[in-house]
């Protein structure tokens, strides 16, 4: 798909080539991006528990995962800036 401008992002959403649910309001678009609002809860997989159970980290699917392999992290203080970096959370 590549890099899309705001007009192309909206077109891709309309054509169902890109799915964002719920669809962002128009004011959330800028010329090269769309801002997303996330919940104040995130799920974090316990990678060490997965390694112990499987011998390796299997493909992860939240809909098929046993709740014992992840935990809920609450970010309920809006004054704290949080940067999520893959493989570090």
N, C-alpha and C positions, 0 to 999 in steps of 0.2 A: 504494500500500500504506500510506503514512503512517507514523506513529510507533507502534511496537508495544511492549507490555509483555512481560515475560519469558514469561508464559504464552502470549501470542499469537505470540511468536517461535517457541517450541517447537511450537505448533500449525501454524504456517506451514511449518516444517521437516518435520514429520510429513506434511503434505499436499502436499509438494514444491512449494509456492509460493515458498519460500525455500530455496536449496541452499547448505549449508556442508558441505564434505567435507574431513576427517572431521567428523562431527557433534560439537559441543562437549559436554564432560561437564557434568553438572548444576551443579557448583560454579563453572562459568564464567559463569553467568547472574546478573544482579542485576535489580532491579525494572524497569529501563529499557534494558538493554543485554545484549549477550553479548560476552565478551572472547575475542579470537582470538589464538592463538599463531602467529607467522609464522616462517618460516625465517630463517637468518642470511645468505641470499643474495637479492638483488633484481636484476631486469633493468632497465636504464635504456636507453631508446631514445636514439640520437644524433640529435636533432632537426635539427641543422645538416646532417648527412649526408643525412637524408631530404629536406630542402629542396633541397639541391644535386642530388639524384638525381631528384626529382619536380617541383621548382619550387614545391612546397607540402608541407605535412605531410598524407600520405594517411591514411585510416582505419587504425588500428593493430590488428593481430591477431597475437599472439605465435605462434600456430600456423602462420601463413602468412608470417612475416617471415624474411628472409634474416638470418643471424646477424651479418652485417657491420653491421647498423643498430642493434644494441644491445650493451651490455657488461654483464658481471656485476659487481655491487658486493657485496663481502663485509663484513658487520658481525659480526665474530667476537669482539668485546670486549664481554661482557655488562655491564660497568660503565659503558658509554657510553650515554646516552639519545639516541635518534634520533627526530626529528619529521619525518615525510614530508609535504611540502606540495606539492600538485599544481602542475605546471609550474615548480617550483623545484628538483627533483631531477634 
